[in-house]
């Protein structure tokens, strides 16, 4: 490898909005980074998934455009 052409690879402190904090390695110039969702609070990993009720929207759409293709 050529010397002095690679970026600095240093520790990066990552803080989630839920309060979870961990350290990883990165080439970012910052020493700290803030994220909105991590594995401690993401619904997929916690098993507490929210089911968004879009049935009302779909029904309303179908009702509005039900006569659109009728002759």
PDB file of N, CA, C and O in Angstrom:
ATOM      1  N   UNK A   1       0.841  -1.186   0.000  1.00  0.00           N
ATOM      2  CA  UNK A   1       0.000   0.000   0.000  1.00  0.00           C
ATOM      3  C   UNK A   1       0.880   1.240   0.000  1.00  0.00           C
ATOM      4  O   UNK A   1       1.963   1.260   0.585  1.00  0.00           O
ATOM      5  N   UNK A   2       0.392   2.261  -0.662  1.00  0.00           N
ATOM      6  CA  UNK A   2       1.137   3.507  -0.711  1.00  0.00           C
ATOM      7  C   UNK A   2       0.970   4.248   0.613  1.00  0.00           C
ATOM      8  O   UNK A   2      -0.135   4.295   1.155  1.00  0.00           O
ATOM      9  N   UNK A   3       2.021   4.814   1.128  1.00  0.00           N
ATOM     10  CA  UNK A   3       1.916   5.550   2.395  1.00  0.00           C
ATOM     11  C   UNK A   3       1.247   6.909   2.199  1.00  0.00           C
ATOM     12  O   UNK A   3       1.396   7.548   1.157  1.00  0.00           O
ATOM     13  N   UNK A   4       0.512   7.334   3.218  1.00  0.00           N
ATOM     14  CA  UNK A   4      -0.086   8.665   3.326  1.00  0.00           C
ATOM     15  C   UNK A   4      -1.137   8.986   2.267  1.00  0.00           C
ATOM     16  O   UNK A   4      -1.333  10.160   1.954  1.00  0.00           O
ATOM     17  N   UNK A   5      -1.816   7.996   1.707  1.00  0.00           N
ATOM     18  CA  UNK A   5      -2.916   8.287   0.787  1.00  0.00           C
ATOM     19  C   UNK A   5      -4.260   7.830   1.352  1.00  0.00           C
ATOM     20  O   UNK A   5      -5.307   8.159   0.795  1.00  0.00           O
ATOM     21  N   UNK A   6      -4.242   7.084   2.437  1.00  0.00           N
ATOM     22  CA  UNK A   6      -5.468   6.550   3.016  1.00  0.00           C
ATOM     23  C   UNK A   6      -6.017   7.501   4.078  1.00  0.00           C
ATOM     24  O   UNK A   6      -5.243   8.131   4.798  1.00  0.00           O
ATOM     25  N   UNK A   7      -7.346   7.613   4.186  1.00  0.00           N
ATOM     26  CA  UNK A   7      -7.929   8.485   5.213  1.00  0.00           C
ATOM     27  C   UNK A   7      -7.684   7.925   6.610  1.00  0.00           C
ATOM     28  O   UNK A   7      -7.446   6.731   6.789  1.00  0.00           O
ATOM     29  N   UNK A   8      -7.747   8.809   7.582  1.00  0.00           N
ATOM     30  CA  UNK A   8      -7.585   8.392   8.977  1.00  0.00           C
ATOM     31  C   UNK A   8      -8.797   7.559   9.400  1.00  0.00           C
ATOM     32  O   UNK A   8      -9.943   7.946   9.171  1.00  0.00           O
ATOM     33  N   UNK A   9      -8.528   6.430  10.009  1.00  0.00           N
ATOM     34  CA  UNK A   9      -9.559   5.506  10.471  1.00  0.00           C
ATOM     35  C   UNK A   9      -9.559   5.560  11.983  1.00  0.00           C
ATOM     36  O   UNK A   9      -8.650   5.037  12.629  1.00  0.00           O
ATOM     37  N   UNK A  10     -10.594   6.202  12.560  1.00  0.00           N
ATOM     38  CA  UNK A  10     -10.591   6.427  14.004  1.00  0.00           C
ATOM     39  C   UNK A  10     -11.925   6.036  14.623  1.00  0.00           C
ATOM     40  O   UNK A  10     -12.877   5.705  13.915  1.00  0.00           O
ATOM     41  N   UNK A  11     -11.984   6.076  15.944  1.00  0.00           N
ATOM     42  CA  UNK A  11     -13.209   5.751  16.679  1.00  0.00           C
ATOM     43  C   UNK A  11     -14.243   6.853  16.481  1.00  0.00           C
ATOM     44  O   UNK A  11     -13.912   8.037  16.438  1.00  0.00           O
ATOM     45  N   UNK A  12     -15.506   6.438  16.360  1.00  0.00           N
ATOM     46  CA  UNK A  12     -16.619   7.361  16.202  1.00  0.00           C
ATOM     47  C   UNK A  12     -17.677   7.001  17.234  1.00  0.00           C
ATOM     48  O   UNK A  12     -18.116   5.853  17.298  1.00  0.00           O
ATOM     49  N   UNK A  13     -18.084   7.961  18.033  1.00  0.00           N
ATOM     50  CA  UNK A  13     -19.117   7.756  19.041  1.00  0.00           C
ATOM     51  C   UNK A  13     -20.478   8.042  18.406  1.00  0.00           C
ATOM     52  O   UNK A  13     -20.724   9.148  17.925  1.00  0.00           O
ATOM     53  N   UNK A  14     -21.357   7.042  18.410  1.00  0.00           N
ATOM     54  CA  UNK A  14     -22.683   7.165  17.808  1.00  0.00           C
ATOM     55  C   UNK A  14     -23.712   7.210  18.925  1.00  0.00           C
ATOM     56  O   UNK A  14     -23.715   6.354  19.810  1.00  0.00           O
ATOM     57  N   UNK A  15     -24.593   8.216  18.883  1.00  0.00           N
ATOM     58  CA  UNK A  15     -25.637   8.384  19.885  1.00  0.00           C
ATOM     59  C   UNK A  15     -26.993   8.363  19.191  1.00  0.00           C
ATOM     60  O   UNK A  15     -27.216   9.083  18.218  1.00  0.00           O
ATOM     61  N   UNK A  16     -27.892   7.534  19.699  1.00  0.00           N
ATOM     62  CA  UNK A  16     -29.241   7.430  19.146  1.00  0.00           C
ATOM     63  C   UNK A  16     -30.172   8.381  19.903  1.00  0.00           C
ATOM     64  O   UNK A  16     -29.875   8.796  21.023  1.00  0.00           O
ATOM     65  N   UNK A  17     -31.297   8.717  19.279  1.00  0.00           N
ATOM     66  CA  UNK A  17     -32.265   9.593  19.939  1.00  0.00           C
ATOM     67  C   UNK A  17     -32.918   8.922  21.143  1.00  0.00           C
ATOM     68  O   UNK A  17     -33.479   9.608  21.997  1.00  0.00           O
ATOM     69  N   UNK A  18     -32.853   7.576  21.227  1.00  0.00           N
ATOM     70  CA  UNK A  18     -33.418   6.864  22.378  1.00  0.00           C
ATOM     71  C   UNK A  18     -32.459   6.868  23.569  1.00  0.00           C
ATOM     72  O   UNK A  18     -32.838   6.457  24.666  1.00  0.00           O
ATOM     73  N   UNK A  19     -31.225   7.325  23.365  1.00  0.00           N
ATOM     74  CA  UNK A  19     -30.254   7.384  24.450  1.00  0.00           C
ATOM     75  C   UNK A  19     -29.175   6.330  24.353  1.00  0.00           C
ATOM     76  O   UNK A  19     -28.182   6.403  25.076  1.00  0.00           O
ATOM     77  N   UNK A  20     -29.341   5.356  23.483  1.00  0.00           N
ATOM     78  CA  UNK A  20     -28.332   4.315  23.298  1.00  0.00           C
ATOM     79  C   UNK A  20     -27.075   4.927  22.677  1.00  0.00           C
ATOM     80  O   UNK A  20     -27.157   5.769  21.783  1.00  0.00           O
ATOM     81  N   UNK A  21     -25.929   4.496  23.158  1.00  0.00           N
ATOM     82  CA  UNK A  21     -24.666   5.030  22.656  1.00  0.00           C
ATOM     83  C   UNK A  21     -23.701   3.876  22.432  1.00  0.00           C
ATOM     84  O   UNK A  21     -23.597   2.974  23.263  1.00  0.00           O
ATOM     85  N   UNK A  22     -22.992   3.907  21.298  1.00  0.00           N
ATOM     86  CA  UNK A  22     -21.994   2.886  21.006  1.00  0.00           C
ATOM     87  C   UNK A  22     -20.858   3.500  20.206  1.00  0.00           C
ATOM     88  O   UNK A  22     -20.977   4.610  19.689  1.00  0.00           O
ATOM     89  N   UNK A  23     -19.769   2.777  20.111  1.00  0.00           N
ATOM     90  CA  UNK A  23     -18.580   3.248  19.412  1.00  0.00           C
ATOM     91  C   UNK A  23     -18.295   2.326  18.239  1.00  0.00           C
ATOM     92  O   UNK A  23     -18.397   1.104  18.344  1.00  0.00           O
ATOM     93  N   UNK A  24     -17.938   2.937  17.126  1.00  0.00           N
ATOM     94  CA  UNK A  24     -17.571   2.193  15.929  1.00  0.00           C
ATOM     95  C   UNK A  24     -16.369   2.879  15.292  1.00  0.00           C
ATOM     96  O   UNK A  24     -15.912   3.913  15.778  1.00  0.00           O
ATOM     97  N   UNK A  25     -15.871   2.322  14.233  1.00  0.00           N
ATOM     98  CA  UNK A  25     -14.748   2.923  13.516  1.00  0.00           C
ATOM     99  C   UNK A  25     -15.273   3.586  12.249  1.00  0.00           C
ATOM    100  O   UNK A  25     -16.218   3.097  11.630  1.00  0.00           O
ATOM    101  N   UNK A  26     -14.649   4.712  11.862  1.00  0.00           N
ATOM    102  CA  UNK A  26     -15.092   5.425  10.682  1.00  0.00           C
ATOM    103  C   UNK A  26     -13.987   6.331  10.161  1.00  0.00           C
ATOM    104  O   UNK A  26     -13.006   6.603  10.853  1.00  0.00           O
ATOM    105  N   UNK A  27     -14.163   6.792   8.933  1.00  0.00           N
ATOM    106  CA  UNK A  27     -13.245   7.769   8.347  1.00  0.00           C
ATOM    107  C   UNK A  27     -13.841   9.171   8.380  1.00  0.00           C
ATOM    108  O   UNK A  27     -13.288  10.093   7.781  1.00  0.00           O
ATOM    109  N   UNK A  28     -14.970   9.339   9.078  1.00  0.00           N
ATOM    110  CA  UNK A  28     -15.586  10.663   9.194  1.00  0.00           C
ATOM    111  C   UNK A  28     -14.670  11.605   9.952  1.00  0.00           C
ATOM    112  O   UNK A  28     -13.896  11.183  10.811  1.00  0.00           O
ATOM    113  N   UNK A  29     -14.767  12.885   9.626  1.00  0.00           N
ATOM    114  CA  UNK A  29     -13.949  13.887  10.298  1.00  0.00           C
ATOM    115  C   UNK A  29     -14.469  14.183  11.704  1.00  0.00           C
ATOM    116  O   UNK A  29     -13.721  14.663  12.556  1.00  0.00           O
ATOM    117  N   UNK A  30     -15.755  13.896  11.948  1.00  0.00           N
ATOM    118  CA  UNK A  30     -16.353  14.156  13.256  1.00  0.00           C
ATOM    119  C   UNK A  30     -15.938  13.089  14.262  1.00  0.00           C
ATOM    120  O   UNK A  30     -15.540  11.985  13.891  1.00  0.00           O
ATOM    121  N   UNK A  31     -16.038  13.439  15.545  1.00  0.00           N
ATOM    122  CA  UNK A  31     -15.786  12.476  16.617  1.00  0.00           C
ATOM    123  C   UNK A  31     -17.081  11.867  17.146  1.00  0.00           C
ATOM    124  O   UNK A  31     -17.062  10.820  17.793  1.00  0.00           O
ATOM    125  N   UNK A  32     -18.220  12.536  16.865  1.00  0.00           N
ATOM    126  CA  UNK A  32     -19.520  12.072  17.349  1.00  0.00           C
ATOM    127  C   UNK A  32     -20.538  12.178  16.224  1.00  0.00           C
ATOM    128  O   UNK A  32     -20.432  13.032  15.344  1.00  0.00           O
ATOM    129  N   UNK A  33     -21.532  11.285  16.274  1.00  0.00           N
ATOM    130  CA  UNK A  33     -22.559  11.242  15.242  1.00  0.00           C
ATOM    131  C   UNK A  33     -23.878  10.897  15.915  1.00  0.00           C
ATOM    132  O   UNK A  33     -23.911  10.028  16.787  1.00  0.00           O
ATOM    133  N   UNK A  34     -24.975  11.563  15.529  1.00  0.00           N
ATOM    134  CA  UNK A  34     -26.288  11.327  16.112  1.00  0.00           C
ATOM    135  C   UNK A  34     -27.193  10.674  15.073  1.00  0.00           C
ATOM    136  O   UNK A  34     -27.263  11.122  13.929  1.00  0.00           O
ATOM    137  N   UNK A  35     -27.884   9.611  15.483  1.00  0.00           N
ATOM    138  CA  UNK A  35     -28.821   8.928  14.602  1.00  0.00           C
ATOM    139  C   UNK A  35     -30.206   8.946  15.230  1.00  0.00           C
ATOM    140  O   UNK A  35     -30.341   9.179  16.431  1.00  0.00           O
ATOM    141  N   UNK A  36     -31.236   8.702  14.427  1.00  0.00           N
ATOM    142  CA  UNK A  36     -32.608   8.716  14.928  1.00  0.00           C
ATOM    143  C   UNK A  36     -33.074   7.350  15.405  1.00  0.00           C
ATOM    144  O   UNK A  36     -33.849   7.259  16.357  1.00  0.00           O
ATOM    145  N   UNK A  37     -32.608   6.281  14.752  1.00  0.00           N
ATOM    146  CA  UNK A  37     -33.077   4.933  15.061  1.00  0.00           C
ATOM    147  C   UNK A  37     -31.888   3.990  15.120  1.00  0.00           C
ATOM    148  O   UNK A  37     -30.995   4.050  14.275  1.00  0.00           O
ATOM    149  N   UNK A  38     -31.879   3.119  16.123  1.00  0.00           N
ATOM    150  CA  UNK A  38     -30.821   2.110  16.244  1.00  0.00           C
ATOM    151  C   UNK A  38     -31.471   0.750  16.487  1.00  0.00           C
ATOM    152  O   UNK A  38     -32.697   0.638  16.489  1.00  0.00           O
ATOM    153  N   UNK A  39     -30.668  -0.262  16.687  1.00  0.00           N
ATOM    154  CA  UNK A  39     -31.214  -1.604  16.900  1.00  0.00           C
ATOM    155  C   UNK A  39     -31.920  -1.737  18.248  1.00  0.00           C
ATOM    156  O   UNK A  39     -32.694  -2.676  18.437  1.00  0.00           O
ATOM    157  N   UNK A  40     -31.679  -0.835  19.177  1.00  0.00           N
ATOM    158  CA  UNK A  40     -32.347  -0.887  20.477  1.00  0.00           C
ATOM    159  C   UNK A  40     -33.769  -0.336  20.424  1.00  0.00           C
ATOM    160  O   UNK A  40     -34.602  -0.693  21.257  1.00  0.00           O
ATOM    161  N   UNK A  41     -34.056   0.540  19.440  1.00  0.00           N
ATOM    162  CA  UNK A  41     -35.383   1.156  19.399  1.00  0.00           C
ATOM    163  C   UNK A  41     -36.113   0.947  18.076  1.00  0.00           C
ATOM    164  O   UNK A  41     -37.266   1.361  17.951  1.00  0.00           O
ATOM    165  N   UNK A  42     -35.485   0.321  17.087  1.00  0.00           N
ATOM    166  CA  UNK A  42     -36.146   0.091  15.802  1.00  0.00           C
ATOM    167  C   UNK A  42     -37.214  -0.991  15.959  1.00  0.00           C
ATOM    168  O   UNK A  42     -36.947  -2.033  16.557  1.00  0.00           O
ATOM    169  N   UNK A  43     -38.422  -0.762  15.431  1.00  0.00           N
ATOM    170  CA  UNK A  43     -39.509  -1.730  15.609  1.00  0.00           C
ATOM    171  C   UNK A  43     -39.197  -3.131  15.089  1.00  0.00           C
ATOM    172  O   UNK A  43     -39.687  -4.110  15.653  1.00  0.00           O
ATOM    173  N   UNK A  44     -38.408  -3.254  14.048  1.00  0.00           N
ATOM    174  CA  UNK A  44     -38.083  -4.575  13.513  1.00  0.00           C
ATOM    175  C   UNK A  44     -37.287  -5.390  14.520  1.00  0.00           C
ATOM    176  O   UNK A  44     -37.523  -6.589  14.671  1.00  0.00           O
ATOM    177  N   UNK A  45     -36.357  -4.759  15.204  1.00  0.00           N
ATOM    178  CA  UNK A  45     -35.501  -5.473  16.150  1.00  0.00           C
ATOM    179  C   UNK A  45     -36.152  -5.651  17.517  1.00  0.00           C
ATOM    180  O   UNK A  45     -35.852  -6.617  18.219  1.00  0.00           O
ATOM    181  N   UNK A  46     -37.035  -4.738  17.903  1.00  0.00           N
ATOM    182  CA  UNK A  46     -37.672  -4.836  19.214  1.00  0.00           C
ATOM    183  C   UNK A  46     -38.902  -5.731  19.192  1.00  0.00           C
ATOM    184  O   UNK A  46     -39.354  -6.174  20.248  1.00  0.00           O
ATOM    185  N   UNK A  47     -39.450  -6.007  18.023  1.00  0.00           N
ATOM    186  CA  UNK A  47     -40.653  -6.828  17.919  1.00  0.00           C
ATOM    187  C   UNK A  47     -41.924  -6.065  18.218  1.00  0.00           C
ATOM    188  O   UNK A  47     -42.995  -6.665  18.306  1.00  0.00           O
ATOM    189  N   UNK A  48     -41.831  -4.778  18.373  1.00  0.00           N
ATOM    190  CA  UNK A  48     -42.993  -3.944  18.660  1.00  0.00           C
ATOM    191  C   UNK A  48     -43.335  -3.119  17.427  1.00  0.00           C
ATOM    192  O   UNK A  48     -43.294  -1.889  17.453  1.00  0.00           O
ATOM    193  N   UNK A  49     -43.670  -3.813  16.356  1.00  0.00           N
ATOM    194  CA  UNK A  49     -43.954  -3.126  15.109  1.00  0.00           C
ATOM    195  C   UNK A  49     -45.307  -2.449  15.171  1.00  0.00           C
ATOM    196  O   UNK A  49     -46.267  -2.992  15.717  1.00  0.00           O
ATOM    197  N   UNK A  50     -45.370  -1.263  14.607  1.00  0.00           N
ATOM    198  CA  UNK A  50     -46.620  -0.538  14.508  1.00  0.00           C
ATOM    199  C   UNK A  50     -47.273  -0.919  13.189  1.00  0.00           C
ATOM    200  O   UNK A  50     -46.617  -0.942  12.147  1.00  0.00           O
ATOM    201  N   UNK A  51     -48.544  -1.214  13.235  1.00  0.00           N
ATOM    202  CA  UNK A  51     -49.275  -1.506  12.012  1.00  0.00           C
ATOM    203  C   UNK A  51     -50.065  -0.256  11.660  1.00  0.00           C
ATOM    204  O   UNK A  51     -50.960   0.158  12.397  1.00  0.00           O
ATOM    205  N   UNK A  52     -49.727   0.327  10.540  1.00  0.00           N
ATOM    206  CA  UNK A  52     -50.374   1.557  10.113  1.00  0.00           C
ATOM    207  C   UNK A  52     -51.680   1.195   9.423  1.00  0.00           C
ATOM    208  O   UNK A  52     -51.704   0.385   8.495  1.00  0.00           O
ATOM    209  N   UNK A  53     -52.751   1.796   9.881  1.00  0.00           N
ATOM    210  CA  UNK A  53     -54.068   1.501   9.330  1.00  0.00           C
ATOM    211  C   UNK A  53     -54.300   2.369   8.103  1.00  0.00           C
ATOM    212  O   UNK A  53     -54.626   3.550   8.218  1.00  0.00           O
ATOM    213  N   UNK A  54     -54.130   1.777   6.932  1.00  0.00           N
ATOM    214  CA  UNK A  54     -54.372   2.501   5.690  1.00  0.00           C
ATOM    215  C   UNK A  54     -55.676   2.065   5.045  1.00  0.00           C
ATOM    216  O   UNK A  54     -56.004   2.518   3.948  1.00  0.00           O
ATOM    217  N   UNK A  55     -56.418   1.196   5.703  1.00  0.00           N
ATOM    218  CA  UNK A  55     -57.671   0.707   5.126  1.00  0.00           C
ATOM    219  C   UNK A  55     -58.645   1.855   4.904  1.00  0.00           C
ATOM    220  O   UNK A  55     -59.350   1.871   3.895  1.00  0.00           O
ATOM    221  N   UNK A  56     -58.699   2.791   5.800  1.00  0.00           N
ATOM    222  CA  UNK A  56     -59.585   3.936   5.631  1.00  0.00           C
ATOM    223  C   UNK A  56     -59.226   4.752   4.408  1.00  0.00           C
ATOM    224  O   UNK A  56     -60.116   5.214   3.694  1.00  0.00           O
ATOM    225  N   UNK A  57     -57.958   4.936   4.153  1.00  0.00           N
ATOM    226  CA  UNK A  57     -57.516   5.684   2.982  1.00  0.00           C
ATOM    227  C   UNK A  57     -57.833   4.931   1.695  1.00  0.00           C
ATOM    228  O   UNK A  57     -58.288   5.522   0.716  1.00  0.00           O
ATOM    229  N   UNK A  58     -57.589   3.631   1.706  1.00  0.00           N
ATOM    230  CA  UNK A  58     -57.861   2.824   0.515  1.00  0.00           C
ATOM    231  C   UNK A  58     -59.350   2.818   0.218  1.00  0.00           C
ATOM    232  O   UNK A  58     -59.750   2.974  -0.936  1.00  0.00           O
ATOM    233  N   UNK A  59     -60.168   2.641   1.231  1.00  0.00           N
ATOM    234  CA  UNK A  59     -61.620   2.652   1.037  1.00  0.00           C
ATOM    235  C   UNK A  59     -62.092   4.001   0.508  1.00  0.00           C
ATOM    236  O   UNK A  59     -62.939   4.059  -0.383  1.00  0.00           O
ATOM    237  N   UNK A  60     -61.559   5.060   1.043  1.00  0.00           N
ATOM    238  CA  UNK A  60     -61.938   6.396   0.592  1.00  0.00           C
ATOM    239  C   UNK A  60     -61.526   6.610  -0.868  1.00  0.00           C
ATOM    240  O   UNK A  60     -62.282   7.191  -1.647  1.00  0.00           O
ATOM    241  N   UNK A  61     -60.328   6.141  -1.239  1.00  0.00           N
ATOM    242  CA  UNK A  61     -59.867   6.245  -2.621  1.00  0.00           C
ATOM    243  C   UNK A  61     -60.777   5.452  -3.553  1.00  0.00           C
ATOM    244  O   UNK A  61     -61.195   5.954  -4.596  1.00  0.00           O
ATOM    245  N   UNK A  62     -61.078   4.220  -3.175  1.00  0.00           N
ATOM    246  CA  UNK A  62     -61.950   3.390  -4.009  1.00  0.00           C
ATOM    247  C   UNK A  62     -63.343   3.992  -4.144  1.00  0.00           C
ATOM    248  O   UNK A  62     -63.960   3.897  -5.205  1.00  0.00           O
ATOM    249  N   UNK A  63     -63.832   4.601  -3.096  1.00  0.00           N
ATOM    250  CA  UNK A  63     -65.144   5.223  -3.144  1.00  0.00           C
ATOM    251  C   UNK A  63     -65.133   6.441  -4.064  1.00  0.00           C
ATOM    252  O   UNK A  63     -66.087   6.657  -4.811  1.00  0.00           O
ATOM    253  N   UNK A  64     -64.079   7.231  -4.018  1.00  0.00           N
ATOM    254  CA  UNK A  64     -63.990   8.424  -4.858  1.00  0.00           C
ATOM    255  C   UNK A  64     -63.920   8.076  -6.337  1.00  0.00           C
ATOM    256  O   UNK A  64     -64.517   8.758  -7.170  1.00  0.00           O
ATOM    257  N   UNK A  65     -63.193   7.020  -6.659  1.00  0.00           N
ATOM    258  CA  UNK A  65     -62.956   6.696  -8.057  1.00  0.00           C
ATOM    259  C   UNK A  65     -63.687   5.435  -8.514  1.00  0.00           C
ATOM    260  O   UNK A  65     -63.296   4.830  -9.513  1.00  0.00           O
ATOM    261  N   UNK A  66     -64.733   5.031  -7.807  1.00  0.00           N
ATOM    262  CA  UNK A  66     -65.468   3.820  -8.184  1.00  0.00           C
ATOM    263  C   UNK A  66     -66.229   4.013  -9.492  1.00  0.00           C
ATOM    264  O   UNK A  66     -66.399   3.054 -10.245  1.00  0.00           O
ATOM    265  N   UNK A  67     -66.687   5.213  -9.777  1.00  0.00           N
ATOM    266  CA  UNK A  67     -67.448   5.480 -10.998  1.00  0.00           C
ATOM    267  C   UNK A  67     -66.561   5.953 -12.143  1.00  0.00           C
ATOM    268  O   UNK A  67     -67.074   6.326 -13.199  1.00  0.00           O
ATOM    269  N   UNK A  68     -65.286   5.945 -11.965  1.00  0.00           N
ATOM    270  CA  UNK A  68     -64.369   6.492 -12.965  1.00  0.00           C
ATOM    271  C   UNK A  68     -64.367   5.674 -14.248  1.00  0.00           C
ATOM    272  O   UNK A  68     -64.365   6.246 -15.339  1.00  0.00           O
ATOM    273  N   UNK A  69     -64.369   4.352 -14.143  1.00  0.00           N
ATOM    274  CA  UNK A  69     -64.295   3.502 -15.328  1.00  0.00           C
ATOM    275  C   UNK A  69     -65.648   2.913 -15.741  1.00  0.00           C
ATOM    276  O   UNK A  69     -65.727   2.200 -16.742  1.00  0.00           O
ATOM    277  N   UNK A  70     -66.683   3.194 -15.007  1.00  0.00           N
ATOM    278  CA  UNK A  70     -68.006   2.685 -15.368  1.00  0.00           C
ATOM    279  C   UNK A  70     -68.556   3.498 -16.532  1.00  0.00           C
ATOM    280  O   UNK A  70     -68.370   4.712 -16.614  1.00  0.00           O
ATOM    281  N   UNK A  71     -69.239   2.792 -17.430  1.00  0.00           N
ATOM    282  CA  UNK A  71     -69.805   3.481 -18.604  1.00  0.00           C
ATOM    283  C   UNK A  71     -71.272   3.674 -18.473  1.00  0.00           C
ATOM    284  O   UNK A  71     -71.903   4.235 -19.368  1.00  0.00           O
TER     285      UNK A  71
END
